[in-house]
Amino acid sequence: MSIEVRDLSFHYAQRAALHDLNFSLKTGEFAALLGPNGAGKTTLFSLLTRLHRLQQGQILIAGIDLDVKPRQVMRHLGVVFQQSTLDLDLSVLQNLQYHGALHGLSAQETRQRALKALEPWQLADRLHERVRNLNGGHRRRVEIARALLHQPSVLLLDEATTGLDTRARQTLNEHVRELCQQEGLSVLWTTHLIDEIQPKDRVLILHQGQLLADDQAAHLCQQTGQAQMQQAFEQITGLSKEMN
Ligand SMILES: Nc1ncnc2c1ncn2[C@@H]1O[C@H](COP(=O)(O)OP(=O)(O)OP(=O)(O)O)[C@@H](O)[C@H]1O
């Protein structure tokens, strides 16, 4: 398993944010994590990336216990946060080199890997361009390339397509799925844009800190008798009742 989350619970003071979460992702698997505001998605990401300390339960990445061998786990993990963390005044390559150095890569290795990662996106000839000059879609691609520079087995994407136009969202979506199929990368993709989900995708629905569903999108539509994932999601989380 690439990700295993076992009996995970988390509290902020008196407020419970996650309650007894259990799920796992296989190698090369893509899963979309959906949840309304306050569902606990950010809290889960913060635990997976060690921004928060584990209180209860266990997280294993590539079979390694996050709490026991955190540094080893970080080598297997690539992360793209919701807010861009690129330095706009540095070039694409400079942004990548800093990350490469943190992971012990030489400047030459970083450059080679960056070229390979950016080539399919027609960005290889823009290595020396300032990030500020790239459009939103291209910046996101640079961020994904950076997250994959140290060749992790798991990629966490938090609302990675927010702010992008439909075409850029679609391209990014397709590319990430290709990475799963071709490179065996496991991806946990948090989104509130339900139209990004495809019928065969695995969908995890988090609501008030609990995992209410974990199944293929098409199955969830069948089970709820809905034609669209949006309606299935609203029914499962009870949002449809709140709106009526
Ligand atoms: N720093 C904090 N202190 C206290 N409560 C918090 C804190 N951060 C989050 N919470 C609460 O924990 C619960 C889960 O929040 P979280 O931010 O993880 O949800 P989310 O699914 O990411 O929501 P959103 O989509 O709005 O970002 C919510 O009830 C939220 O109010």
Ligand as a Chemical Component Dictionary entry (heavy atoms), coordinates in Angstrom:
data_LIG
# 
_chem_comp.id                   LIG 
_chem_comp.type                 NON-POLYMER 
_chem_comp.pdbx_formal_charge   0 
_chem_comp.three_letter_code    LIG 
# 
loop_
_chem_comp_atom.comp_id 
_chem_comp_atom.atom_id 
_chem_comp_atom.alt_atom_id 
_chem_comp_atom.type_symbol 
_chem_comp_atom.charge 
_chem_comp_atom.model_Cartn_x 
_chem_comp_atom.model_Cartn_y 
_chem_comp_atom.model_Cartn_z 
_chem_comp_atom.pdbx_ordinal 
LIG N1  N1  N 0 -6.700  25.854 13.888 1  
LIG C1  C1  C 0 -7.935  25.437 14.205 2  
LIG N2  N2  N 0 -8.434  25.613 15.440 3  
LIG C2  C2  C 0 -9.668  25.170 15.783 4  
LIG N3  N3  N 0 -10.489 24.512 14.936 5  
LIG C3  C3  C 0 -10.029 24.310 13.688 6  
LIG C4  C4  C 0 -8.742  24.753 13.255 7  
LIG N4  N4  N 0 -8.573  24.383 11.958 8  
LIG C5  C5  C 0 -9.705  23.760 11.608 9  
LIG N5  N5  N 0 -10.574 23.708 12.632 10 
LIG C6  C6  C 0 -11.908 23.055 12.625 11 
LIG O1  O1  O 0 -11.698 21.687 12.306 12 
LIG C7  C7  C 0 -12.710 21.230 11.407 13 
LIG C8  C8  C 0 -12.062 20.724 10.113 14 
LIG O2  O2  O 0 -11.472 21.838 9.436  15 
LIG P1  P1  P 0 -10.606 21.703 8.112  16 
LIG O3  O3  O 0 -9.993  23.050 7.841  17 
LIG O4  O4  O 0 -9.691  20.551 8.233  18 
LIG O5  O5  O 0 -11.734 21.392 7.024  19 
LIG P2  P2  P 0 -11.673 21.506 5.439  20 
LIG O6  O6  O 0 -12.407 20.327 4.923  21 
LIG O7  O7  O 0 -10.274 21.685 4.982  22 
LIG O8  O8  O 0 -12.498 22.828 5.149  23 
LIG P3  P3  P 0 -12.323 23.914 3.962  24 
LIG O9  O9  O 0 -12.767 23.237 2.708  25 
LIG O10 O10 O 0 -13.250 25.002 4.399  26 
LIG O11 O11 O 0 -10.884 24.336 3.948  27 
LIG C9  C9  C 0 -13.670 22.402 11.212 28 
LIG O12 O12 O 0 -14.719 22.260 12.131 29 
LIG C10 C10 C 0 -12.814 23.614 11.541 30 
LIG O13 O13 O 0 -13.606 24.663 12.042 31 
# 
loop_
_chem_comp_bond.comp_id 
_chem_comp_bond.atom_id_1 
_chem_comp_bond.atom_id_2 
_chem_comp_bond.value_order 
_chem_comp_bond.pdbx_ordinal 
LIG N1  C1  SING 1  
LIG C1  N2  SING 2  
LIG C1  C4  DOUB 3  
LIG N2  C2  DOUB 4  
LIG C2  N3  SING 5  
LIG N3  C3  DOUB 6  
LIG C3  C4  SING 7  
LIG C3  N5  SING 8  
LIG C4  N4  SING 9  
LIG N4  C5  DOUB 10 
LIG C5  N5  SING 11 
LIG N5  C6  SING 12 
LIG C6  O1  SING 13 
LIG C6  C10 SING 14 
LIG O1  C7  SING 15 
LIG C7  C8  SING 16 
LIG C7  C9  SING 17 
LIG C8  O2  SING 18 
LIG O2  P1  SING 19 
LIG P1  O3  DOUB 20 
LIG P1  O4  SING 21 
LIG P1  O5  SING 22 
LIG O5  P2  SING 23 
LIG P2  O6  DOUB 24 
LIG P2  O7  SING 25 
LIG P2  O8  SING 26 
LIG O8  P3  SING 27 
LIG P3  O9  DOUB 28 
LIG P3  O10 SING 29 
LIG P3  O11 SING 30 
LIG C9  O12 SING 31 
LIG C9  C10 SING 32 
LIG C10 O13 SING 33 
# 
